[in-house]
Amino acid sequence: MNTILLGFAILASGSIGYFISISLVTTSFYKNRANNYLSLSIFLLASLTLLGWFDIEDTVLEFLNNPVLEYLFGVTLFTYFLIQIQHKYLKKSWYKWLYLPFIGSLIIETILYLDTIFNFYNSDFVDLQFHIMDNASFVYNVFLIFWGRKLVKGSHTISEDKKRWLLRLNLFVICIIICWLLSTIEFYVFNSEYATSFLWILLSFLLWWILYYGVFRLQLVVQKDEIHEYLVSKRTNSTQTKKKINETTVSKIISQLYEVMDEEELYKNPLLSRSDLANRLETSERYLSQIINQELNKSVTQFVNEYRIEAAKNLLHNPVFNKYSVEAIGMEAGFKSKSVFYSTFKTSEGLSPGAHRKLQKQS
């Protein structure tokens, strides 16, 4: 019963993997050169998961099983890393030679597969060739994955969010390679396959993780960065905020507070704290809270969130940003999570950000 449930889970994960890989190359917003290679890597990973778990012996699919796909997986994922960090290796003439092991294994496997029809070689020779190719693919993948990790860690051309995603993906693949090694040792030494079952579970979990973190969460970061870059290129001073200063400012500290919030957009930092504001204004946290409460009749958090709500509303009203998700707009405005953005916005405006955007489109 457990084996059947595990089989269904792996089948569902493989289907998710195929769905992600197809979506990355067919959806206009996701489609780019880097995601083309990520799509192929995920497709290969899903295929290896399904072919490894389900019995494909004595079928044409056996030809696609280890180690041909393994050689291609390592180099496509390595290429994805290079494109993301915009590495100079992509322009080197020797770079294409990294695909040579895949081409060689494809030729060798074709010849060995024909042996099942014409019986050219004895079975011991065929088994030996498969063992050599399988072990060589393991070494080759380890080399590419650790090389890719070193290049990503040393890169200064990408944001911290993107670097964190690449390093986490790389680490996950390293865990899979370790599990792959343990399953091989277990099979030949103990003649059991517990580690192998765990390997398929780990591969399945990776596909679900890529769906959430690598596709959904990372894409929000990409959208947020695009919104930010557009705003920087079109930046203008806010007359509304300046008017508020002239009408309500009493003390010097409040005037300075408005000034740094307008000019430096401190509210866009989701980790902005009362201590950060106090340090920036060269005052104490207690005095800052007291003066905001006395003169503006609100807390520091309410003051900062009002700026964030106003920034979010401006983005939601602008048709230029209609293609971007509400979550990405909330991130650009300075909210640290979707739930905080939705609850704060609804408390302030009486409706959700999505409903607010829809209402503006209709008006």
MIGUTOR-645410 format. One record per residue (C-alpha): residue in three letters; x, y, z; residue number from 1. Coordinates in nm, 2 decimals, decimal comma, always signed. Layout:
! MIGUTOR-645410
<res ala&x X&y Y&z Z&n NUM> .
...
! end
This chain:
! MIGUTOR-645410
<res met&x +0,00&y +0,00&z +0,00&n 1> .
<res asn&x +0,28&y +0,24&z +0,10&n 2> .
<res thr&x +0,46&y +0,16&z -0,23&n 3> .
<res ile&x +0,15&y +0,24&z -0,43&n 4> .
<res leu&x +0,10&y +0,57&z -0,25&n 5> .
<res leu&x +0,47&y +0,66&z -0,30&n 6> .
<res gly&x +0,43&y +0,57&z -0,67&n 7> .
<res phe&x +0,13&y +0,81&z -0,70&n 8> .
<res ala&x +0,33&y +1,08&z -0,52&n 9> .
<res ile&x +0,62&y +1,04&z -0,76&n 10> .
<res leu&x +0,39&y +1,04&z -1,06&n 11> .
<res ala&x +0,23&y +1,36&z -0,94&n 12> .
<res ser&x +0,58&y +1,52&z -0,88&n 13> .
<res gly&x +0,69&y +1,41&z -1,23&n 14> .
<res ser&x +0,38&y +1,56&z -1,38&n 15> .
<res ile&x +0,45&y +1,89&z -1,19&n 16> .
<res gly&x +0,81&y +1,88&z -1,33&n 17> .
<res tyr&x +0,68&y +1,85&z -1,69&n 18> .
<res phe&x +0,42&y +2,13&z -1,62&n 19> .
<res ile&x +0,70&y +2,36&z -1,49&n 20> .
<res ser&x +0,93&y +2,29&z -1,78&n 21> .
<res ile&x +0,66&y +2,35&z -2,04&n 22> .
<res ser&x +0,54&y +2,67&z -1,86&n 23> .
<res leu&x +0,89&y +2,82&z -1,86&n 24> .
<res val&x +0,92&y +2,80&z -2,23&n 25> .
<res thr&x +0,56&y +2,88&z -2,34&n 26> .
<res thr&x +0,47&y +3,16&z -2,10&n 27> .
<res ser&x +0,59&y +3,49&z -2,23&n 28> .
<res phe&x +0,67&y +3,64&z -1,89&n 29> .
<res tyr&x +0,89&y +3,35&z -1,79&n 30> .
<res lys&x +1,05&y +3,28&z -2,13&n 31> .
<res asn&x +1,41&y +3,38&z -2,16&n 32> .
<res arg&x +1,74&y +3,21&z -2,24&n 33> .
<res ala&x +1,82&y +3,11&z -1,88&n 34> .
<res asn&x +1,48&y +2,96&z -1,82&n 35> .
<res asn&x +1,51&y +2,76&z -2,14&n 36> .
<res tyr&x +1,80&y +2,57&z -1,98&n 37> .
<res leu&x +1,62&y +2,55&z -1,65&n 38> .
<res ser&x +1,32&y +2,41&z -1,83&n 39> .
<res leu&x +1,53&y +2,14&z -1,99&n 40> .
<res ser&x +1,70&y +2,06&z -1,66&n 41> .
<res ile&x +1,37&y +2,02&z -1,49&n 42> .
<res phe&x +1,23&y +1,81&z -1,78&n 43> .
<res leu&x +1,53&y +1,58&z -1,75&n 44> .
<res leu&x +1,50&y +1,56&z -1,38&n 45> .
<res ala&x +1,13&y +1,47&z -1,40&n 46> .
<res ser&x +1,21&y +1,20&z -1,66&n 47> .
<res leu&x +1,49&y +1,05&z -1,45&n 48> .
<res thr&x +1,26&y +1,04&z -1,15&n 49> .
<res leu&x +0,98&y +0,86&z -1,34&n 50> .
<res leu&x +1,21&y +0,63&z -1,54&n 51> .
<res gly&x +1,40&y +0,54&z -1,23&n 52> .
<res trp&x +1,09&y +0,46&z -1,02&n 53> .
<res phe&x +0,87&y +0,28&z -1,27&n 54> .
<res asp&x +0,98&y -0,04&z -1,44&n 55> .
<res ile&x +1,08&y +0,05&z -1,79&n 56> .
<res glu&x +1,29&y -0,26&z -1,87&n 57> .
<res asp&x +1,22&y -0,43&z -2,21&n 58> .
<res thr&x +1,06&y -0,11&z -2,35&n 59> .
<res val&x +1,18&y +0,16&z -2,58&n 60> .
<res leu&x +1,20&y +0,39&z -2,28&n 61> .
<res glu&x +1,49&y +0,18&z -2,15&n 62> .
<res phe&x +1,70&y +0,35&z -2,41&n 63> .
<res leu&x +1,64&y +0,69&z -2,24&n 64> .
<res asn&x +1,73&y +0,57&z -1,90&n 65> .
<res asn&x +2,07&y +0,61&z -1,73&n 66> .
<res pro&x +2,32&y +0,74&z -1,80&n 67> .
<res val&x +2,24&y +0,95&z -2,12&n 68> .
<res leu&x +2,00&y +1,19&z -1,95&n 69> .
<res glu&x +2,23&y +1,22&z -1,65&n 70> .
<res tyr&x +2,51&y +1,36&z -1,87&n 71> .
<res leu&x +2,27&y +1,62&z -2,03&n 72> .
<res phe&x +2,12&y +1,72&z -1,69&n 73> .
<res gly&x +2,45&y +1,83&z -1,54&n 74> .
<res val&x +2,56&y +2,05&z -1,84&n 75> .
<res thr&x +2,22&y +2,21&z -1,89&n 76> .
<res leu&x +2,20&y +2,31&z -1,52&n 77> .
<res phe&x +2,56&y +2,44&z -1,53&n 78> .
<res thr&x +2,47&y +2,65&z -1,84&n 79> .
<res tyr&x +2,17&y +2,79&z -1,64&n 80> .
<res phe&x +2,40&y +2,90&z -1,37&n 81> .
<res leu&x +2,64&y +3,06&z -1,62&n 82> .
<res ile&x +2,36&y +3,26&z -1,79&n 83> .
<res gln&x +2,21&y +3,38&z -1,46&n 84> .
<res ile&x +2,55&y +3,52&z -1,34&n 85> .
<res gln&x +2,63&y +3,64&z -1,69&n 86> .
<res his&x +2,97&y +3,46&z -1,68&n 87> .
<res lys&x +3,23&y +3,51&z -1,95&n 88> .
<res tyr&x +3,27&y +3,14&z -2,00&n 89> .
<res leu&x +2,95&y +3,15&z -2,22&n 90> .
<res lys&x +3,15&y +3,33&z -2,49&n 91> .
<res lys&x +3,45&y +3,09&z -2,48&n 92> .
<res ser&x +3,49&y +2,85&z -2,78&n 93> .
<res trp&x +3,57&y +2,56&z -2,55&n 94> .
<res tyr&x +3,24&y +2,59&z -2,36&n 95> .
<res lys&x +3,04&y +2,38&z -2,62&n 96> .
<res trp&x +3,28&y +2,09&z -2,55&n 97> .
<res leu&x +3,10&y +2,03&z -2,22&n 98> .
<res tyr&x +2,83&y +1,86&z -2,42&n 99> .
<res leu&x +3,07&y +1,61&z -2,56&n 100> .
<res pro&x +3,02&y +1,35&z -2,29&n 101> .
<res phe&x +2,65&y +1,35&z -2,36&n 102> .
<res ile&x +2,70&y +1,31&z -2,73&n 103> .
<res gly&x +2,95&y +1,03&z -2,67&n 104> .
<res ser&x +2,72&y +0,85&z -2,42&n 105> .
<res leu&x +2,43&y +0,88&z -2,67&n 106> .
<res ile&x +2,64&y +0,71&z -2,95&n 107> .
<res ile&x +2,76&y +0,44&z -2,72&n 108> .
<res glu&x +2,42&y +0,37&z -2,58&n 109> .
<res thr&x +2,28&y +0,36&z -2,93&n 110> .
<res ile&x +2,53&y +0,09&z -3,02&n 111> .
<res leu&x +2,47&y -0,11&z -2,70&n 112> .
<res tyr&x +2,09&y -0,08&z -2,75&n 113> .
<res leu&x +2,12&y -0,23&z -3,10&n 114> .
<res asp&x +2,29&y -0,52&z -2,94&n 115> .
<res thr&x +1,96&y -0,62&z -2,78&n 116> .
<res ile&x +1,83&y -0,68&z -3,14&n 117> .
<res phe&x +2,14&y -0,82&z -3,32&n 118> .
<res asn&x +2,34&y -0,97&z -3,02&n 119> .
<res phe&x +2,68&y -0,83&z -3,12&n 120> .
<res tyr&x +2,83&y -0,85&z -2,78&n 121> .
<res asn&x +2,81&y -1,08&z -2,48&n 122> .
<res ser&x +2,61&y -0,96&z -2,18&n 123> .
<res asp&x +2,92&y -0,91&z -1,95&n 124> .
<res phe&x +3,07&y -0,66&z -2,20&n 125> .
<res val&x +2,74&y -0,47&z -2,22&n 126> .
<res asp&x +2,71&y -0,46&z -1,84&n 127> .
<res leu&x +3,07&y -0,34&z -1,80&n 128> .
<res gln&x +3,01&y -0,05&z -2,05&n 129> .
<res phe&x +2,70&y +0,06&z -1,86&n 130> .
<res his&x +2,88&y +0,05&z -1,53&n 131> .
<res ile&x +3,16&y +0,26&z -1,67&n 132> .
<res met&x +2,92&y +0,52&z -1,82&n 133> .
<res asp&x +2,71&y +0,53&z -1,51&n 134> .
<res asn&x +3,01&y +0,60&z -1,28&n 135> .
<res ala&x +3,16&y +0,85&z -1,53&n 136> .
<res ser&x +2,83&y +1,04&z -1,54&n 137> .
<res phe&x +2,84&y +1,06&z -1,16&n 138> .
<res val&x +3,19&y +1,21&z -1,16&n 139> .
<res tyr&x +3,10&y +1,45&z -1,44&n 140> .
<res asn&x +2,79&y +1,58&z -1,26&n 141> .
<res val&x +2,98&y +1,63&z -0,94&n 142> .
<res phe&x +3,25&y +1,82&z -1,12&n 143> .
<res leu&x +2,99&y +2,05&z -1,30&n 144> .
<res ile&x +2,78&y +2,11&z -0,99&n 145> .
<res phe&x +3,07&y +2,21&z -0,76&n 146> .
<res trp&x +3,22&y +2,42&z -1,04&n 147> .
<res gly&x +2,89&y +2,60&z -1,08&n 148> .
<res arg&x +2,86&y +2,66&z -0,71&n 149> .
<res lys&x +3,21&y +2,81&z -0,70&n 150> .
<res leu&x +3,12&y +3,05&z -0,99&n 151> .
<res val&x +2,79&y +3,15&z -0,83&n 152> .
<res lys&x +2,95&y +3,23&z -0,49&n 153> .
<res gly&x +3,22&y +3,44&z -0,65&n 154> .
<res ser&x +2,97&y +3,63&z -0,87&n 155> .
<res his&x +2,91&y +4,00&z -0,81&n 156> .
<res thr&x +2,67&y +4,06&z -1,11&n 157> .
<res ile&x +2,34&y +3,94&z -0,95&n 158> .
<res ser&x +2,12&y +4,03&z -0,66&n 159> .
<res glu&x +2,14&y +3,86&z -0,32&n 160> .
<res asp&x +1,80&y +3,71&z -0,37&n 161> .
<res lys&x +1,89&y +3,55&z -0,70&n 162> .
<res lys&x +2,23&y +3,43&z -0,56&n 163> .
<res arg&x +2,05&y +3,27&z -0,27&n 164> .
<res trp&x +1,82&y +3,09&z -0,50&n 165> .
<res leu&x +2,10&y +2,96&z -0,72&n 166> .
<res leu&x +2,30&y +2,84&z -0,42&n 167> .
<res arg&x +2,00&y +2,67&z -0,27&n 168> .
<res leu&x +1,92&y +2,49&z -0,60&n 169> .
<res asn&x +2,29&y +2,39&z -0,63&n 170> .
<res leu&x +2,29&y +2,26&z -0,27&n 171> .
<res phe&x +1,97&y +2,06&z -0,33&n 172> .
<res val&x +2,14&y +1,90&z -0,63&n 173> .
<res ile&x +2,45&y +1,82&z -0,43&n 174> .
<res cys&x +2,22&y +1,64&z -0,17&n 175> .
<res ile&x +2,07&y +1,44&z -0,46&n 176> .
<res ile&x +2,41&y +1,34&z -0,59&n 177> .
<res ile&x +2,51&y +1,23&z -0,24&n 178> .
<res cys&x +2,19&y +1,02&z -0,21&n 179> .
<res trp&x +2,26&y +0,89&z -0,56&n 180> .
<res leu&x +2,61&y +0,77&z -0,44&n 181> .
<res leu&x +2,47&y +0,61&z -0,13&n 182> .
<res ser&x +2,20&y +0,43&z -0,33&n 183> .
<res thr&x +2,46&y +0,29&z -0,56&n 184> .
<res ile&x +2,68&y +0,17&z -0,27&n 185> .
<res glu&x +2,38&y +0,02&z -0,09&n 186> .
<res phe&x +2,27&y -0,17&z -0,41&n 187> .
<res tyr&x +2,61&y -0,33&z -0,48&n 188> .
<res val&x +2,72&y -0,38&z -0,12&n 189> .
<res phe&x +2,40&y -0,47&z +0,07&n 190> .
<res asn&x +2,18&y -0,56&z -0,23&n 191> .
<res ser&x +1,90&y -0,34&z -0,10&n 192> .
<res glu&x +1,73&y -0,02&z -0,23&n 193> .
<res tyr&x +1,62&y +0,18&z +0,07&n 194> .
<res ala&x +1,84&y +0,47&z -0,03&n 195> .
<res thr&x +1,72&y +0,45&z -0,39&n 196> .
<res ser&x +1,36&y +0,50&z -0,27&n 197> .
<res phe&x +1,47&y +0,80&z -0,07&n 198> .
<res leu&x +1,65&y +0,93&z -0,38&n 199> .
<res trp&x +1,32&y +0,93&z -0,58&n 200> .
<res ile&x +1,14&y +1,10&z -0,29&n 201> .
<res leu&x +1,41&y +1,37&z -0,27&n 202> .
<res leu&x +1,39&y +1,42&z -0,65&n 203> .
<res ser&x +1,01&y +1,45&z -0,62&n 204> .
<res phe&x +1,04&y +1,71&z -0,34&n 205> .
<res leu&x +1,29&y +1,91&z -0,54&n 206> .
<res leu&x +1,04&y +1,95&z -0,82&n 207> .
<res trp&x +0,77&y +2,08&z -0,58&n 208> .
<res trp&x +1,03&y +2,31&z -0,43&n 209> .
<res ile&x +1,13&y +2,45&z -0,77&n 210> .
<res leu&x +0,76&y +2,52&z -0,84&n 211> .
<res tyr&x +0,72&y +2,73&z -0,53&n 212> .
<res tyr&x +1,05&y +2,89&z -0,47&n 213> .
<res gly&x +1,22&y +2,89&z -0,80&n 214> .
<res val&x +0,92&y +2,98&z -1,02&n 215> .
<res phe&x +0,67&y +3,16&z -0,80&n 216> .
<res arg&x +0,88&y +3,33&z -0,53&n 217> .
<res leu&x +1,18&y +3,41&z -0,74&n 218> .
<res gln&x +0,96&y +3,55&z -1,02&n 219> .
<res leu&x +0,80&y +3,79&z -0,76&n 220> .
<res val&x +1,15&y +3,91&z -0,69&n 221> .
<res val&x +1,22&y +3,95&z -1,07&n 222> .
<res gln&x +0,90&y +4,15&z -1,11&n 223> .
<res lys&x +0,98&y +4,36&z -0,80&n 224> .
<res asp&x +1,32&y +4,44&z -0,95&n 225> .
<res glu&x +1,17&y +4,54&z -1,29&n 226> .
<res ile&x +0,92&y +4,77&z -1,12&n 227> .
<res his&x +1,20&y +4,93&z -0,91&n 228> .
<res glu&x +1,42&y +4,98&z -1,22&n 229> .
<res tyr&x +1,13&y +5,15&z -1,40&n 230> .
<res leu&x +1,06&y +5,38&z -1,11&n 231> .
<res val&x +1,43&y +5,48&z -1,08&n 232> .
<res ser&x +1,44&y +5,56&z -1,45&n 233> .
<res lys&x +1,12&y +5,77&z -1,42&n 234> .
<res arg&x +1,17&y +5,91&z -1,07&n 235> .
<res thr&x +1,00&y +6,24&z -0,99&n 236> .
<res asn&x +0,95&y +6,42&z -0,67&n 237> .
<res ser&x +0,62&y +6,37&z -0,49&n 238> .
<res thr&x +0,43&y +6,70&z -0,46&n 239> .
<res gln&x +0,16&y +6,53&z -0,24&n 240> .
<res thr&x +0,42&y +6,45&z +0,03&n 241> .
<res lys&x +0,58&y +6,79&z +0,02&n 242> .
<res lys&x +0,24&y +6,95&z +0,07&n 243> .
<res lys&x +0,18&y +6,73&z +0,37&n 244> .
<res ile&x +0,50&y +6,85&z +0,52&n 245> .
<res asn&x +0,41&y +7,22&z +0,48&n 246> .
<res glu&x +0,07&y +7,17&z +0,64&n 247> .
<res thr&x +0,15&y +6,94&z +0,93&n 248> .
<res thr&x +0,51&y +6,98&z +1,03&n 249> .
<res val&x +0,57&y +7,14&z +1,37&n 250> .
<res ser&x +0,91&y +7,02&z +1,49&n 251> .
<res lys&x +1,24&y +6,99&z +1,31&n 252> .
<res ile&x +1,26&y +6,61&z +1,37&n 253> .
<res ile&x +0,93&y +6,55&z +1,19&n 254> .
<res ser&x +1,04&y +6,77&z +0,90&n 255> .
<res gln&x +1,36&y +6,56&z +0,87&n 256> .
<res leu&x +1,16&y +6,24&z +0,90&n 257> .
<res tyr&x +0,95&y +6,34&z +0,60&n 258> .
<res glu&x +1,25&y +6,45&z +0,41&n 259> .
<res val&x +1,45&y +6,12&z +0,44&n 260> .
<res met&x +1,13&y +5,91&z +0,37&n 261> .
<res asp&x +1,07&y +6,11&z +0,05&n 262> .
<res glu&x +1,42&y +6,14&z -0,08&n 263> .
<res glu&x +1,57&y +5,81&z +0,04&n 264> .
<res glu&x +1,25&y +5,60&z +0,03&n 265> .
<res leu&x +1,34&y +5,42&z +0,36&n 266> .
<res tyr&x +1,00&y +5,27&z +0,38&n 267> .
<res lys&x +1,08&y +5,04&z +0,09&n 268> .
<res asn&x +1,31&y +4,85&z +0,31&n 269> .
<res pro&x +1,09&y +4,56&z +0,45&n 270> .
<res leu&x +1,32&y +4,53&z +0,75&n 271> .
<res leu&x +1,31&y +4,90&z +0,84&n 272> .
<res ser&x +1,28&y +4,93&z +1,22&n 273> .
<res arg&x +1,22&y +5,21&z +1,47&n 274> .
<res ser&x +1,59&y +5,18&z +1,56&n 275> .
<res asp&x +1,69&y +5,23&z +1,20&n 276> .
<res leu&x +1,49&y +5,55&z +1,17&n 277> .
<res ala&x +1,61&y +5,68&z +1,50&n 278> .
<res asn&x +1,97&y +5,62&z +1,40&n 279> .
<res arg&x +1,92&y +5,79&z +1,06&n 280> .
<res leu&x +1,77&y +6,10&z +1,23&n 281> .
<res glu&x +2,04&y +6,09&z +1,51&n 282> .
<res thr&x +1,79&y +6,07&z +1,78&n 283> .
<res ser&x +1,66&y +5,81&z +2,03&n 284> .
<res glu&x +1,39&y +5,55&z +1,96&n 285> .
<res arg&x +1,19&y +5,67&z +2,26&n 286> .
<res tyr&x +1,19&y +6,04&z +2,15&n 287> .
<res leu&x +1,11&y +5,95&z +1,79&n 288> .
<res ser&x +0,81&y +5,74&z +1,89&n 289> .
<res gln&x +0,70&y +6,02&z +2,13&n 290> .
<res ile&x +0,72&y +6,30&z +1,88&n 291> .
<res ile&x +0,54&y +6,10&z +1,60&n 292> .
<res asn&x +0,27&y +6,02&z +1,85&n 293> .
<res gln&x +0,23&y +6,37&z +1,98&n 294> .
<res glu&x +0,24&y +6,56&z +1,64&n 295> .
<res leu&x +0,10&y +6,30&z +1,40&n 296> .
<res asn&x -0,12&y +6,10&z +1,64&n 297> .
<res lys&x +0,02&y +5,76&z +1,51&n 298> .
<res ser&x +0,28&y +5,51&z +1,58&n 299> .
<res val&x +0,61&y +5,47&z +1,39&n 300> .
<res thr&x +0,47&y +5,15&z +1,22&n 301> .
<res gln&x +0,16&y +5,33&z +1,12&n 302> .
<res phe&x +0,36&y +5,62&z +0,98&n 303> .
<res val&x +0,58&y +5,39&z +0,77&n 304> .
<res asn&x +0,29&y +5,18&z +0,65&n 305> .
<res glu&x +0,11&y +5,49&z +0,53&n 306> .
<res tyr&x +0,40&y +5,56&z +0,30&n 307> .
<res arg&x +0,40&y +5,20&z +0,18&n 308> .
<res ile&x +0,02&y +5,20&z +0,12&n 309> .
<res glu&x +0,05&y +5,52&z -0,08&n 310> .
<res ala&x +0,33&y +5,38&z -0,29&n 311> .
<res ala&x +0,14&y +5,06&z -0,35&n 312> .
<res lys&x -0,17&y +5,26&z -0,45&n 313> .
<res asn&x +0,03&y +5,46&z -0,70&n 314> .
<res leu&x +0,16&y +5,15&z -0,86&n 315> .
<res leu&x -0,18&y +4,98&z -0,87&n 316> .
<res his&x -0,33&y +5,29&z -1,04&n 317> .
<res asn&x -0,06&y +5,30&z -1,30&n 318> .
<res pro&x -0,15&y +5,09&z -1,61&n 319> .
<res val&x +0,22&y +5,04&z -1,68&n 320> .
<res phe&x +0,23&y +4,79&z -1,39&n 321> .
<res asn&x -0,09&y +4,60&z -1,48&n 322> .
<res lys&x +0,12&y +4,31&z -1,60&n 323> .
<res tyr&x +0,28&y +4,27&z -1,26&n 324> .
<res ser&x +0,13&y +4,07&z -0,98&n 325> .
<res val&x -0,02&y +4,24&z -0,67&n 326> .
<res glu&x +0,24&y +4,06&z -0,45&n 327> .
<res ala&x +0,53&y +4,20&z -0,65&n 328> .
<res ile&x +0,39&y +4,55&z -0,61&n 329> .
<res gly&x +0,36&y +4,50&z -0,23&n 330> .
<res met&x +0,72&y +4,39&z -0,22&n 331> .
<res glu&x +0,83&y +4,70&z -0,41&n 332> .
<res ala&x +0,63&y +4,92&z -0,17&n 333> .
<res gly&x +0,82&y +4,77&z +0,12&n 334> .
<res phe&x +0,60&y +4,50&z +0,27&n 335> .
<res lys&x +0,79&y +4,19&z +0,38&n 336> .
<res ser&x +0,52&y +3,94&z +0,30&n 337> .
<res lys&x +0,19&y +3,89&z +0,10&n 338> .
<res ser&x -0,01&y +3,85&z +0,42&n 339> .
<res val&x +0,12&y +4,17&z +0,59&n 340> .
<res phe&x +0,05&y +4,36&z +0,26&n 341> .
<res tyr&x -0,30&y +4,24&z +0,22&n 342> .
<res ser&x -0,40&y +4,28&z +0,59&n 343> .
<res thr&x -0,25&y +4,63&z +0,62&n 344> .
<res phe&x -0,39&y +4,75&z +0,29&n 345> .
<res lys&x -0,74&y +4,62&z +0,37&n 346> .
<res thr&x -0,73&y +4,78&z +0,71&n 347> .
<res ser&x -0,64&y +5,11&z +0,56&n 348> .
<res glu&x -0,85&y +5,11&z +0,24&n 349> .
<res gly&x -1,13&y +4,88&z +0,33&n 350> .
<res leu&x -1,07&y +4,64&z +0,04&n 351> .
<res ser&x -0,79&y +4,41&z -0,08&n 352> .
<res pro&x -0,51&y +4,53&z -0,32&n 353> .
<res gly&x -0,65&y +4,32&z -0,60&n 354> .
<res ala&x -1,01&y +4,46&z -0,55&n 355> .
<res his&x -0,86&y +4,81&z -0,54&n 356> .
<res arg&x -0,68&y +4,76&z -0,87&n 357> .
<res lys&x -1,00&y +4,62&z -1,03&n 358> .
<res leu&x -1,20&y +4,91&z -0,90&n 359> .
<res gln&x -0,96&y +5,16&z -1,05&n 360> .
<res lys&x -0,97&y +4,99&z -1,39&n 361> .
<res gln&x -1,35&y +5,01&z -1,39&n 362> .
<res ser&x -1,36&y +5,38&z -1,29&n 363> .
! end
